[in-house]
Amino acid sequence: MSNFPSPTHSPEGLPGGLSVAPDRFDGIRRDYTQAEVDKLAGSFRVRHTLAEMGANRLWHLLKTEPYVNTLGALTGNQAMQQVKAGLKAI
């Protein structure tokens, strides 16, 4: 018997109350149950906060912002000029 607390999962099955867009994983087939995941999960939850924040921000931008037409920058100077000109993507 371990002295560590057992992992807690949110109702969606994500550890630590993570939240994602409801349609983000539509069409994904999983051949395992939440009980199997809980059984194999460790007692210590590693959180990659910066990665989670970046992924959530990217997903939000992909779903809410229109497509940006751009040719891309070949140098850092061109990238800076594009940002100063108001482009949202490089």
NORZIMO-V708374 format. One record per backbone hydrogen bond with DSSP energy under -1.0 kcal/mol. NH is the residue of the N-H (numbers start at 1). CO is the residue of the C=O. Records with the same first field share a line. If there is no record, write none. Layout:
NH=CO ; CO
This chain:
10=14
13=10
16=8
17=14
18=15
24=21
26=23
28=25
37=33
38=34
39=35
40=36
41=37
52=48
53=49
54=50
55=51
56=52
57=53
58=54
59=55
60=56
61=57
62=58
63=59
64=60
65=61
73=90
79=75
80=76
81=77
82=78
83=79
84=80
85=81
86=83
87=82
